[in-house]
């Protein structure tokens, strides 16, 4: 908890804060205790910063470290969204749980980021476009796609999807090419229509991530911030 709050205090260059609450560590491992800790974290962050908050509890299959089940994630998100400005809901989450969270968020005027992560490869262009469309159909206020670059062509394809889908859809999209090869997309994707680019304060939370300070400097130099 202390580390989270210290990071928030250092995130002065950010425009929005994503709380990766799956990283919380504490003595009790019950979902009830986790739910309470997530709520306590959000309350304390509100006292530390005036920036909007995205609440994310990333499952292990999507690259996170949450120790519980999807049901536990849903419980924490449903309670936490009462103090968040947006929640990240995984596209491939159990359909019933996913839709329940999305409906509750919308009734609470909380934005929903529906996300998809592929840590193995970059799918074909048509497949990536289809995933983003599926997220929109699921009720996304923001549709997020993160894939892994194995070649320069993968990076180009991700950027192609970024431009095409940002122009085609009314819903904002977020695209990221993960890994060292994809690092350039942290800057290039926002220039081509990606609504959010994620940076770290103390340490990377995804492969190829840049710091908030680096992102601000580079985007400003390119006229993107």
C-alpha positions as CSV (number, residue, x, y, z in Angstrom):
1,X,0.0,0.0,0.0
2,X,2.7,2.5,0.9
3,X,4.6,1.8,-2.3
4,X,1.4,2.4,-4.4
5,X,0.8,5.7,-2.6
6,X,4.4,6.8,-3.0
7,X,4.2,6.1,-6.7
8,X,1.0,8.2,-7.0
9,X,2.8,11.1,-5.4
10,X,5.6,10.8,-8.0
11,X,3.2,10.6,-11.0
12,X,3.0,14.4,-11.4
13,X,3.6,14.3,-15.2
14,X,0.7,11.9,-15.8
15,X,-2.8,12.9,-17.1
16,X,-4.5,9.8,-15.6
17,X,-3.5,7.1,-13.1
18,X,-3.9,3.4,-13.7
19,X,-4.0,1.5,-10.4
20,X,-2.8,-2.1,-11.1
21,X,-4.5,-3.4,-8.0
22,X,-3.6,-7.0,-8.8
23,X,-0.1,-6.1,-7.5
24,X,-1.4,-5.5,-3.9
25,X,0.3,-7.6,-1.3
26,X,-0.9,-8.1,2.3
27,X,-1.1,-10.8,5.0
28,X,-4.6,-12.1,4.4
29,X,-5.3,-13.9,1.1
30,X,-9.1,-14.0,1.2
31,X,-11.1,-12.3,-1.5
32,X,-12.9,-10.3,1.2
33,X,-9.7,-8.9,2.5
34,X,-8.6,-8.2,-1.1
35,X,-11.8,-6.4,-1.8
36,X,-11.3,-4.3,1.3
37,X,-7.7,-3.5,0.4
38,X,-8.7,-2.3,-3.1
39,X,-11.3,0.0,-1.7
40,X,-8.8,1.3,0.9
41,X,-6.2,1.9,-1.9
42,X,-8.7,3.9,-4.0
43,X,-9.7,6.0,-1.0
44,X,-6.1,6.8,-0.2
45,X,-5.2,7.6,-3.8
46,X,-8.1,10.0,-3.9
47,X,-6.5,11.8,-1.0
48,X,-3.1,11.9,-2.7
49,X,-4.0,13.0,-6.2
50,X,-6.7,14.8,-8.2
51,X,-6.0,12.9,-11.4
52,X,-8.7,10.5,-12.8
53,X,-8.2,6.9,-11.8
54,X,-8.4,3.7,-13.9
55,X,-8.9,0.6,-11.8
56,X,-7.3,-2.5,-13.2
57,X,-7.1,-6.0,-11.6
58,X,-5.2,-8.0,-14.2
59,X,-5.6,-11.7,-14.3
60,X,-2.6,-14.0,-14.7
61,X,-3.7,-15.2,-18.2
62,X,-3.7,-11.5,-19.3
63,X,-0.2,-10.8,-17.8
64,X,-1.3,-9.8,-14.3
65,X,-0.5,-11.3,-10.9
66,X,-4.0,-11.4,-9.3
67,X,-4.0,-14.6,-7.1
68,X,-7.8,-15.2,-7.1
69,X,-10.4,-16.3,-9.5
70,X,-12.4,-14.3,-12.1
71,X,-15.2,-14.2,-9.6
72,X,-12.9,-12.6,-7.1
73,X,-11.8,-10.0,-9.7
74,X,-15.4,-9.2,-10.5
75,X,-16.2,-8.7,-6.8
76,X,-13.2,-6.3,-6.4
77,X,-14.0,-4.4,-9.6
78,X,-17.7,-4.0,-8.7
79,X,-16.8,-2.6,-5.3
80,X,-13.9,-0.5,-6.5
81,X,-15.7,1.2,-9.4
82,X,-17.6,3.2,-6.9
83,X,-14.4,5.3,-6.3
84,X,-12.9,5.0,-9.8
85,X,-13.3,7.0,-13.0
86,X,-12.9,4.0,-15.2
87,X,-12.5,0.3,-14.9
88,X,-10.5,-2.1,-17.1
89,X,-12.5,-5.3,-18.0
90,X,-10.9,-8.1,-19.9
91,X,-12.7,-9.1,-23.1
92,X,-12.1,-12.8,-22.5
93,X,-13.4,-12.8,-18.9
94,X,-16.3,-15.0,-18.1
95,X,-19.1,-13.5,-20.2
96,X,-21.7,-13.3,-17.4
97,X,-19.3,-11.6,-15.0
98,X,-17.9,-9.3,-17.7
99,X,-21.4,-8.1,-18.7
100,X,-22.4,-7.6,-15.1
101,X,-19.4,-5.4,-14.4
102,X,-19.9,-3.4,-17.6
103,X,-23.6,-2.8,-16.8
104,X,-22.9,-1.7,-13.3
105,X,-20.2,0.6,-14.4
106,X,-22.4,2.3,-17.0
107,X,-25.2,2.7,-14.4
108,X,-22.6,4.3,-12.1
109,X,-21.3,6.7,-14.9
110,X,-17.9,5.0,-14.8
111,X,-16.1,4.5,-18.1
112,X,-15.3,1.0,-19.2
113,X,-12.1,0.0,-20.9
114,X,-12.5,-3.4,-22.5
115,X,-9.1,-4.9,-23.0
116,X,-7.4,-7.8,-24.8
117,X,-3.8,-8.9,-24.4
118,X,-1.7,-11.3,-26.5
119,X,1.7,-12.0,-25.1
120,X,2.7,-14.5,-27.7
121,X,2.2,-12.8,-31.1
122,X,0.6,-10.1,-33.2
123,X,-2.5,-11.5,-35.0
124,X,-3.4,-10.7,-38.6
125,X,-4.7,-7.2,-39.3
126,X,-8.3,-8.5,-39.8
127,X,-8.1,-10.4,-36.6
128,X,-7.0,-7.3,-34.6
129,X,-9.7,-5.2,-36.2
130,X,-12.2,-7.9,-35.3
131,X,-11.1,-7.9,-31.6
132,X,-11.5,-4.2,-31.3
133,X,-15.0,-4.4,-32.9
134,X,-15.8,-7.2,-30.4
135,X,-14.8,-5.0,-27.5
136,X,-17.0,-2.2,-28.8
137,X,-19.9,-4.6,-29.2
138,X,-19.4,-5.7,-25.6
139,X,-20.0,-2.1,-24.4
140,X,-16.6,-0.6,-24.3
141,X,-16.3,3.2,-23.8
142,X,-12.6,2.6,-24.8
143,X,-11.4,-0.4,-26.6
144,X,-7.9,-1.6,-25.8
145,X,-5.7,-4.0,-27.8
146,X,-2.2,-5.0,-26.7
147,X,-0.2,-7.6,-28.8
148,X,3.4,-8.8,-28.9
149,X,5.8,-7.8,-31.7
150,X,8.0,-10.5,-33.1
151,X,9.0,-8.5,-36.2
152,X,9.0,-5.0,-37.6
153,X,6.1,-6.1,-39.8
154,X,4.1,-6.8,-36.6
155,X,4.7,-3.2,-35.4
156,X,3.7,-1.8,-38.8
157,X,0.5,-3.9,-38.8
158,X,-0.4,-2.7,-35.3
159,X,0.0,0.9,-36.3
160,X,-2.0,0.3,-39.4
161,X,-4.8,-1.1,-37.3
162,X,-4.5,1.9,-35.0
163,X,-5.0,4.5,-37.8
164,X,-7.7,2.5,-39.5
165,X,-9.9,1.7,-36.4
166,X,-9.5,5.2,-34.8
167,X,-10.8,6.7,-38.0
168,X,-13.6,4.1,-38.5
169,X,-15.0,3.9,-34.9
170,X,-16.8,6.5,-32.8
171,X,-15.3,4.8,-29.7
172,X,-11.7,5.8,-28.6
173,X,-9.2,3.0,-29.0
174,X,-5.9,2.2,-27.2
175,X,-3.3,0.1,-29.0
176,X,0.1,-1.2,-27.9
177,X,2.7,-3.4,-29.4
178,X,4.5,-5.1,-26.5
179,X,8.2,-5.9,-26.2
180,X,11.4,-4.1,-27.3
181,X,10.4,-4.1,-30.9
182,X,7.1,-2.5,-30.0
183,X,8.5,0.2,-27.9
184,X,8.2,2.7,-30.7
185,X,4.4,2.3,-30.6
186,X,4.3,3.9,-27.2
187,X,4.9,7.1,-29.1
188,X,3.8,6.3,-32.6
189,X,0.4,4.9,-31.7
190,X,-0.8,8.1,-30.0
191,X,0.2,10.0,-33.1
192,X,-2.0,7.8,-35.2
193,X,-5.1,7.7,-33.0
194,X,-4.5,5.7,-29.8
195,X,-6.2,7.6,-27.0
196,X,-4.0,6.5,-24.2
197,X,-0.3,5.6,-23.9
198,X,0.8,3.9,-20.7
199,X,4.0,4.9,-18.9
200,X,5.6,3.8,-15.6
201,X,6.7,5.8,-12.6
202,X,9.0,3.4,-10.7
203,X,9.2,0.2,-12.8
204,X,7.7,-1.3,-15.9
205,X,4.3,-3.0,-15.7
206,X,4.4,-4.3,-19.3
207,X,7.3,-5.2,-21.6
208,X,8.7,-2.3,-23.6
209,X,7.1,0.4,-21.5
210,X,8.6,3.9,-21.2
211,X,8.5,6.1,-18.2
212,X,5.9,8.9,-17.9
213,X,8.7,11.5,-18.1
214,X,10.1,10.0,-21.3
215,X,6.7,9.8,-22.9
216,X,5.9,13.4,-22.1
217,X,9.2,14.6,-23.5
218,X,9.0,12.6,-26.7
219,X,5.4,13.4,-27.4
220,X,6.0,17.1,-26.8
221,X,9.0,17.1,-29.1
222,X,6.8,15.5,-31.8
223,X,3.8,17.8,-31.2
224,X,1.7,15.1,-29.8
225,X,1.3,16.4,-26.2
